[in-house]
Amino acid sequence: MASRLFSLAKPFLNPKFPNPRPFSTSFLITKTPKKHKPKRPKPDSPRTRSVTPDSNKIPHFESLLARDAKYRFLIKTKEFLSKQPEQILRLDDAGKLYRELGFPRGRKVTKFISRYPLLFTSYRHSDNKICLGFTDFLDQLLLEERSIMEAMEEDRVTRIRKLLMMSKNKRIPLSKIYHKRLIFGIPEDFRDKMGKYPDYFRLVVEDDGKQILELVNWDPSLAVSALEKEFLVNEDKVKKAFKFPVKYGKDLGLEENDVKKLNLLNTLPLVSPYSDGWKLDSWSLEAEKYRVGIIHEFLSLTLEKRALIHHIVEFKEEFSLTRQTYEMLKRQPWTFYLAGTEMNWAVFLKDGYDENGNLIEKDPLLVFNEKLYKFAQMQEEEEEEEEEEEISGFREKLRGD
């Protein structure tokens, strides 16, 4: 018996025979979770270069932009599908609408749909085509969102009125308000509701077909900025909000306390964003005070007290903004915080947040959005836990073998 076994094994010990192929482990699951993978350094470019040095970054503001990027597909797809007649979209068409749906070009849309099975679903429509749509659960959530929009209609009308009152000629193209409506919480169908408020708005169609929304009546009670209201409550805080130091003030040989008083005299009074500040000389100190006040009031009208720069620049003609907006905001770090990259950065109104980075006043629509994020995050956490359990299970099995 032993000789038979030896004779069978002998050819394998013969050096004339090649070594057997190494044992393959390709069938084993060895995929490393994304959060454990080392990140590749990004190439230095305006698309990746931070607008704020790392030493000056405020983490809770930066994390809000990271959250926006994480849920971009969720928010943009919800918005896009809500505007469709049957709130559905053919899957073949969805793959081509990467900008509208908020996913990177070249990626499969099905991968992003699968991240949110509680909210999005794909199914075969009556025309035998696979379609993307909302789940019944998300349909119920959208009914709640719609009721919030209806309850906040008066507030949204006030925001539009204040935007018109700040504008140069008390008129703004309707398309601009529509494209930036989400940051103000303005509903999709607000254009159809303008007729309900003839005492506030007038819709004018110009020769080229462009629709312009005009202010009908000036309301003095609305022409009070957020800074002016705060001044009545906390005068010292407002005095420190902006600084316009006297040029060459340090060369005057004054004591530090006297320099501060001189700078304060140069800073105050501020120029109201509801004034005719657009008539001032563009490069004068008063004109810069006016533009700073415009951006402060603009941000105070947004739901999250922040906006991307292209949201603000969209209204540059109406608010008489210049190309020096970036440099102007950098000179006021006590009130504004700039986050993001040089290609696409955001402006935060620091006054709107507490020391922990939480909004001091939360609009009901923001509370709804946070609930939506929690449902999306719950599903992602479940998938990560399942993946971790599967990988650890295989590792334990290998140790046992």
TORBA-585225 format. One record per residue (C-alpha): residue in one letter; x, y, z. Coordinates in steps of 0.001 Angstrom, whole numbers, padded with zeros to 6 digits, always signed. Layout:
AXYZ...
This chain:
M+000000+000000+000000A+002840+002322+000942S+004727+001510-002247R+001639+002277-004293L+001229+005634-002630F+004932+006349-003063S+004820+005465-006723L+001897+007856-007259A+003670+010675-005508K+007016+010069-007168P+006259+011857-010483F+005376+015032-008536L+008743+014935-006795N+010618+014513-010049P+012381+017790-010969K+011599+017170-014628F+007964+017978-013940P+007038+021644-013629N+005882+023004-010282P+002132+022866-009793R+000239+026140-010208P-000222+028121-006977F-003532+027815-005186S-005993+030428-006499T-007977+032565-004091S-009798+034563-006760F-013145+033133-005693L-012834+034617-002207I-014448+037983-001392T-011572+040303-000553K-013114+043634-001428T-012168+046366+001028P-014975+048717+002109K-014706+052185+000602K-014275+053885+003953H-011145+051776+004636K-009527+052386+001259P-006680+054926+001210K-007668+058027-000727R-005564+059019-003679P-004181+062560-003537K-006146+064833-005841P-004245+066805-008476D-003769+070467-007632S-006194+072567-009690P-008957+075167-009157R-011398+072252-009146T-009707+070713-006097R-007839+073634-004487S-009585+074836-001354V-010742+078436-001251T-009809+078607+002438P-006414+077494+003842D-006549+074304+005928S-005418+076214+009013N-008459+078516+008800K-011099+075940+007919I-014202+075551+010078P-015096+071828+009992H-018842+072115+010551F-019237+074438+007561E-017082+072233+005344S-019091+069169+006394L-022304+070773+005127L-020847+070972+001620A-019746+067337+001906R-023312+066413+002864D-024651+068279-000174A-022322+066297-002437K-023289+063026-000783Y-027027+063535-001316R-026855+065383-004634F-028424+062476-006527L-031211+062135-003973I-032180+065819-004021K-031807+066444-007765T-033568+063224-008787K-036446+063936-006404E-036744+067438-007834F-036536+066256-011461L-039039+063402-011111S-041484+065669-009258K-041757+067805-012411Q-042517+064853-014729P-046166+064277-015743E-046420+060834-014102Q-043400+061334-011834I-041556+058574-013702L-038621+058446-016098R-037463+055739-018487L-034294+054137-017226D-032688+054471-020679D-033280+058225-020580A-032179+058519-016945G-028717+057263-017838K-028253+060216-020181L-029492+062881-017756Y-026493+062823-015428R-026524+066605-014918E-030243+066763-014193L-030162+063779-011829G-026893+064683-010122F-024590+061734-010761P-021146+061706-012425R-020911+061294-016166G-020025+057759-017219R-021491+056129-014109K-024486+053808-014167V-027618+055412-012806T-028792+052029-011466K-025900+052084-008984F-027209+055325-007467I-030819+054139-007490S-029843+051038-005527R-028458+053224-002722Y-031952+054435-001813P-034381+051483-002118L-036669+053107+000444L-037083+056162-001779F-036573+055180-005444T-037633+052115-007384S-037353+050773-010918Y-040181+048747-012452R-041637+047700-015791H-044185+050235-017034S-047312+049438-019034D-045380+050195-022247N-042958+047384-021287K-040145+049846-020585I-038149+049861-017338C-038838+053134-015507L-037495+055005-012495G-040015+056318-010000F-040805+057025-006356T-041608+054350-003822D-044934+054526-001977F-042979+055571+001096L-041459+058588-000667D-044858+059460-002158Q-046173+059842+001385L-043206+061994+002354L-043790+064248-000651L-047376+064836+000478E-045958+066058+003773E-043513+068310+001906R-046339+069767-000169S-048363+070605+002937I-045318+072412+004371M-044967+074416+001164E-048606+075460+001327A-048315+076484+004970M-045204+078586+004212E-046594+080341+001125E-046935+083742+002806D-043340+083544+004049R-042061+082712+000552V-044002+085603-000964T-042335+087933+001555R-038888+086649+000554I-039614+087367-003110R-040877+090850-002260K-037696+091641-000321L-035522+090406-003210L-037395+092740-005565M-037083+095642-003123M-033298+095136-002997S-032930+094977-006775K-031730+097953-008788N-034933+098652-010727K-037315+096706-008481R-037601+093997-011145I-035968+090576-011654P-036310+088112-014556L-038696+085385-013496S-036320+082713-014769K-033603+083777-012302I-035894+083420-009315Y-037114+080066-010633H-033608+078649-011160K-032514+079642-007646R-035826+078974-005918L-034600+076019-003821I-032243+078069-001644F-035194+080294-000678G-037678+077415-000305I-039820+078747-003154P-042096+076024-004615E-041975+074752-008186D-045411+076199-009064F-044814+079692-007642R-045079+081237-011141D-048692+080089-011343K-049464+081729-007997M-048198+085214-008813G-051676+086171-010009K-052975+085722-006473Y-050964+088762-005346P-051726+091671-007720D-050907+094174-004959Y-047356+092810-004712F-046287+091616-008155R-046680+092443-011814L-045583+090064-014569V-044252+091850-017665V-043390+090141-020944E-040697+091994-022912D-040345+092102-026680D-037948+089141-026700G-040448+087053-024717K-038544+087277-021439Q-040819+087351-018394I-039947+089963-015764L-041347+090060-012250E-041854+093638-011031L-042639+095074-007625V-045996+096852-007479N-045947+098480-004049W-043075+099438-001771D-043596+098268+001821P-041516+100285+004342S-042011+097615+006999L-040127+095116+004816A-037312+097540+004010V-035530+096695+007254S-032484+094477+006925A-031507+091635+009247L-028539+093726+010410E-030778+096651+011342K-033036+094339+013351E-030017+092853+015113F-028690+096360+015859L-031765+097030+018000V-031063+093883+020024N-027256+093759+020168E-025601+096978+019064D-022052+095859+019899K-022381+092683+017822V-023384+094616+014717K-020551+097104+015192K-018128+094161+015033A-019812+092490+012049F-017800+094403+009435K-014516+096232+009403F-013502+098918+006951P-010135+100089+008308V-008775+103495+007389K-006063+103262+004759Y-002596+103849+006175G-004170+104196+009634K-001186+102468+011236D+001126+105117+009785L-000593+107911+011710G+001290+107066+014874L-001877+106652+016940E-002338+104301+019860E-004084+100994+019207N-007285+102059+020943D-007437+105267+018894V-006889+103322+015660K-009867+101088+016552K-012066+104131+017152L-010971+105650+013850N-011726+102419+012009L-015137+102241+013655L-015928+105765+012475N-014892+104686+008991T-017080+101564+009176L-020257+103147+010479P-022808+103933+009365L-023444+100983+007057V-025487+101383+003876S-028908+099727+003790P-029409+097112+001031Y-032850+098653+000497S-031384+102038-000406D-030346+103380-003825G-026758+102358-003180W-026362+101298-006811K-026114+105001-007677L-022880+105356-005670D-019465+105428-007291S-018612+101727-007848W-015163+101994-006250S-016086+104152-003288L-016114+102944+000327E-019850+103561+000581A-020487+101408-002495E-018550+098508-000944K-020561+098879+002258Y-023704+098702+000142R-022590+095532-001695V-021553+093836+001553G-024968+094668+002987I-026669+093285-000129I-024920+089917+000212H-025602+089801+003957E-029312+090384+003392F-029389+087972+000434L-027936+085194+002606S-030295+086018+005459L-033220+085373+003075T-031958+081883+002175L-033201+078924+004195E-029738+077732+005250K-028065+081157+005518R-025616+080160+002789A-025361+080080-000986L-022975+078980-003696I-021220+081821-005456H-023061+081158-008725H-026347+081617-006847I-025215+085121-005884V-023588+086026-009193E-026828+085099-010965F-028201+088407-009631K-025100+090542-010264E-026922+092989-012564E-029888+093375-010220F-027674+093873-007133S-024840+095850-008804L-022154+093333-007831T-018660+093585-009294R-015946+091081-010225Q-014241+091863-006937T-016898+090055-004898Y-014493+087311-003810E-011868+089769-002556M-014565+091861-000905L-015907+088892+001060K-012418+087801+002101R-011985+091173+003797Q-014952+090414+006090P-014089+087098+007793W-015987+088084+010962T-019312+087721+009135F-018724+085535+006075Y-017056+082152+005772L-015955+080865+002374A-015949+077098+001859G-015385+074735-001050T-012987+074946-003960E-011839+077836-006113M-013980+076514-008954N-017197+076391-006937W-017263+077929-003479A-019978+078803-001023V-020577+081746+001313F-021866+081108+004837L-023446+083747+007027K-021825+083068+010385D-024556+084919+012295G-027059+082264+011218Y-025237+079455+013041D-024371+078707+016639E-020894+077719+017834N-021571+074052+017003G-022491+074796+013396N-026246+074356+013855L-028709+076780+012332I-030173+079077+014960E-033518+079203+013144K-034667+076170+011175D-037334+076496+008537P-039906+073634+008559L-038720+072645+005085L-035178+072147+006418V-036529+069909+009173F-038240+067841+006481N-035018+067599+004435E-033089+066414+007489K-035658+063687+008001L-035243+062667+004356Y-031465+062457+004826K-031938+060252+007887F-034035+057757+005914A-031395+057702+003183Q-028591+057332+005718M-030369+054494+007527Q-030348+052423+004355E-026678+053210+003643E-025661+052208+007165E-027530+048901+006816E-025699+048147+003568E-022325+048985+005133E-023049+046757+008140E-024090+043862+005885E-020916+044275+003833E-018762+044353+006978E-020492+041234+008363E-020051+039365+005086I-016333+040174+004893S-015677+039375+008575G-017593+036108+008170F-015335+034982+005335R-012251+035984+007328E-013393+033928+010327K-014060+030986+008045L-010546+031218+006576R-009012+031310+010084G-011016+028223+011045D-009849+026323+007957
